[in-house]
Amino acid sequence: MKGILNKIKIYLTDWKNLLTHSIVGIGILLGGIFLPIHPHARMTVVGSVVFINVLRMKYI
């Protein structure tokens, strides 16, 4: 259990991960204000960012 929590902490404190999520979050926020975006599309974008970050951290 401690190993899993340690990996989650590393994932959440990685600066590239924080930057990517910040950019996507701001984009989704602005898009939600100015464009009618379906909620499923928003969830797909966020899920894709998480998936790509997990792959990046695991294999790079």
MDAnalysis code that builds the backbone (N, CA, C; Angstrom):
import MDAnalysis as mda
import numpy as np

u = mda.Universe.empty(180, n_residues=60, atom_resindex=np.repeat(np.arange(60), 3), trajectory=True)
u.add_TopologyAttr("name", ["N", "CA", "C"] * 60)
u.add_TopologyAttr("resid", np.arange(1, 61))
u.add_TopologyAttr("resname", ["MET", "LYS", "GLY", "ILE", "LEU", "ASN", "LYS", "ILE", "LYS", "ILE", "TYR", "LEU", "THR", "ASP", "TRP", "LYS", "ASN", "LEU", "LEU", "THR", "HIS", "SER", "ILE", "VAL", "GLY", "ILE", "GLY", "ILE", "LEU", "LEU", "GLY", "GLY", "ILE", "PHE", "LEU", "PRO", "ILE", "HIS", "PRO", "HIS", "ALA", "ARG", "MET", "THR", "VAL", "VAL", "GLY", "SER", "VAL", "VAL", "PHE", "ILE", "ASN", "VAL", "LEU", "ARG", "MET", "LYS", "TYR", "ILE"])
u.atoms.positions = np.array([
    [0.826, -1.197, 0.000],
    [0.000, 0.000, 0.000],
    [0.866, 1.256, 0.000],
    [1.980, 1.223, 0.751],
    [2.855, 2.388, 0.820],
    [3.475, 2.675, -0.553],
    [3.785, 1.611, -1.314],
    [4.360, 1.797, -2.645],
    [3.395, 2.482, -3.597],
    [2.119, 2.105, -3.507],
    [1.107, 2.727, -4.363],
    [0.949, 4.203, -4.021],
    [0.889, 4.516, -2.724],
    [0.750, 5.912, -2.308],
    [1.966, 6.734, -2.717],
    [3.149, 6.130, -2.658],
    [4.366, 6.823, -3.070],
    [4.327, 7.126, -4.570],
    [3.863, 6.176, -5.384],
    [3.782, 6.403, -6.835],
    [2.732, 7.462, -7.167],
    [1.620, 7.473, -6.427],
    [0.605, 8.508, -6.634],
    [1.182, 9.873, -6.276],
    [1.959, 9.945, -5.203],
    [2.586, 11.210, -4.799],
    [3.556, 11.689, -5.877],
    [4.352, 10.778, -6.424],
    [5.292, 11.141, -7.492],
    [4.519, 11.653, -8.706],
    [3.440, 10.967, -9.066],
    [2.629, 11.368, -10.219],
    [2.038, 12.764, -10.014],
    [1.539, 13.026, -8.834],
    [0.881, 14.304, -8.580],
    [1.856, 15.459, -8.405],
    [3.118, 15.186, -8.104],
    [4.088, 16.266, -7.903],
    [5.043, 16.441, -9.081],
    [4.880, 15.677, -10.138],
    [5.723, 15.812, -11.331],
    [5.379, 17.130, -12.034],
    [6.384, 17.963, -12.305],
    [6.111, 19.290, -12.857],
    [5.537, 19.215, -14.266],
    [5.953, 18.242, -15.076],
    [5.402, 18.112, -16.428],
    [3.925, 17.729, -16.353],
    [3.600, 16.874, -15.423],
    [2.222, 16.463, -15.227],
    [1.375, 17.653, -14.776],
    [1.870, 18.414, -13.819],
    [1.132, 19.588, -13.339],
    [0.931, 20.615, -14.448],
    [1.963, 20.838, -15.257],
    [1.861, 21.793, -16.357],
    [0.837, 21.333, -17.380],
    [0.879, 20.065, -17.755],
    [-0.064, 19.537, -18.744],
    [-1.494, 19.638, -18.244],
    [-1.737, 19.235, -16.999],
    [-3.083, 19.299, -16.454],
    [-3.554, 20.742, -16.307],
    [-2.643, 21.649, -15.986],
    [-3.020, 23.061, -15.879],
    [-3.441, 23.619, -17.229],
    [-2.667, 23.327, -18.256],
    [-2.990, 23.826, -19.598],
    [-4.314, 23.252, -20.085],
    [-4.487, 21.945, -19.913],
    [-5.743, 21.320, -20.346],
    [-6.920, 21.843, -19.523],
    [-6.729, 22.012, -18.225],
    [-7.801, 22.529, -17.375],
    [-8.220, 23.931, -17.767],
    [-7.256, 24.788, -18.045],
    [-7.575, 26.152, -18.478],
    [-8.274, 26.119, -19.831],
    [-7.797, 25.243, -20.716],
    [-8.440, 25.109, -22.029],
    [-9.877, 24.640, -21.912],
    [-10.123, 23.657, -21.048],
    [-11.486, 23.164, -20.853],
    [-12.361, 24.252, -20.229],
    [-11.807, 24.980, -19.278],
    [-12.569, 26.060, -18.654],
    [-12.945, 27.130, -19.674],
    [-11.982, 27.568, -20.465],
    [-12.264, 28.577, -21.483],
    [-13.219, 28.040, -22.541],
    [-13.014, 26.786, -22.926],
    [-13.916, 26.182, -23.906],
    [-15.327, 26.066, -23.368],
    [-15.445, 25.742, -22.100],
    [-16.769, 25.641, -21.488],
    [-17.485, 26.969, -21.410],
    [-16.704, 28.037, -21.294],
    [-17.307, 29.370, -21.219],
    [-17.731, 29.851, -22.601],
    [-16.867, 29.642, -23.591],
    [-17.107, 30.216, -24.912],
    [-17.676, 29.244, -25.941],
    [-17.520, 27.951, -25.750],
    [-17.985, 26.970, -26.727],
    [-18.899, 25.942, -26.065],
    [-19.930, 25.527, -26.756],
    [-20.773, 24.465, -26.197],
    [-20.122, 23.096, -26.416],
    [-19.425, 22.608, -25.406],
    [-18.723, 21.322, -25.506],
    [-19.483, 20.302, -24.670],
    [-19.714, 19.141, -25.266],
    [-20.435, 18.075, -24.570],
    [-19.593, 17.573, -23.392],
    [-20.200, 17.296, -22.246],
    [-19.441, 16.833, -21.075],
    [-18.628, 15.570, -21.332],
    [-19.122, 14.681, -22.195],
    [-18.358, 13.469, -22.497],
    [-17.058, 13.802, -23.233],
    [-17.090, 14.821, -24.074],
    [-15.876, 15.241, -24.767],
    [-14.856, 15.797, -23.769],
    [-15.331, 16.543, -22.779],
    [-14.432, 17.075, -21.752],
    [-13.779, 15.938, -20.965],
    [-14.597, 14.964, -20.566],
    [-14.061, 13.830, -19.807],
    [-13.079, 13.020, -20.637],
    [-13.339, 12.904, -21.940],
    [-12.430, 12.179, -22.822],
    [-11.082, 12.876, -22.902],
    [-11.084, 14.196, -23.003],
    [-9.825, 14.949, -23.068],
    [-9.038, 14.781, -21.773],
    [-9.695, 14.933, -20.645],
    [-9.009, 14.798, -19.354],
    [-8.486, 13.367, -19.177],
    [-9.295, 12.383, -19.519],
    [-8.861, 10.988, -19.427],
    [-7.683, 10.698, -20.328],
    [-7.679, 11.284, -21.515],
    [-6.560, 11.096, -22.440],
    [-5.277, 11.699, -21.883],
    [-5.387, 12.858, -21.283],
    [-4.204, 13.498, -20.695],
    [-3.641, 12.635, -19.563],
    [-4.504, 12.113, -18.718],
    [-4.042, 11.250, -17.632],
    [-3.372, 10.005, -18.202],
    [-3.986, 9.387, -19.208],
    [-3.440, 8.177, -19.823],
    [-2.068, 8.446, -20.445],
    [-1.935, 9.534, -21.182],
    [-0.661, 9.868, -21.817],
    [0.405, 10.155, -20.767],
    [0.037, 10.836, -19.682],
    [1.002, 11.117, -18.619],
    [1.464, 9.836, -17.932],
    [0.538, 8.911, -17.715],
    [0.924, 7.645, -17.098],
    [1.895, 6.894, -18.006],
    [1.610, 6.851, -19.294],
    [2.519, 6.198, -20.236],
    [3.885, 6.881, -20.249],
    [3.855, 8.224, -20.277],
    [5.118, 8.975, -20.301],
    [5.960, 8.685, -19.071],
    [5.321, 8.666, -17.906],
    [6.080, 8.444, -16.666],
    [6.570, 7.004, -16.535],
    [5.831, 6.069, -17.137],
    [6.195, 4.658, -17.012],
    [7.328, 4.274, -17.972],
    [7.303, 4.804, -19.191],
    [8.231, 4.357, -20.216],
    [9.322, 5.340, -20.588],
    [9.264, 6.568, -20.082],
    [10.313, 7.538, -20.435],
    [11.124, 7.860, -19.206],
])
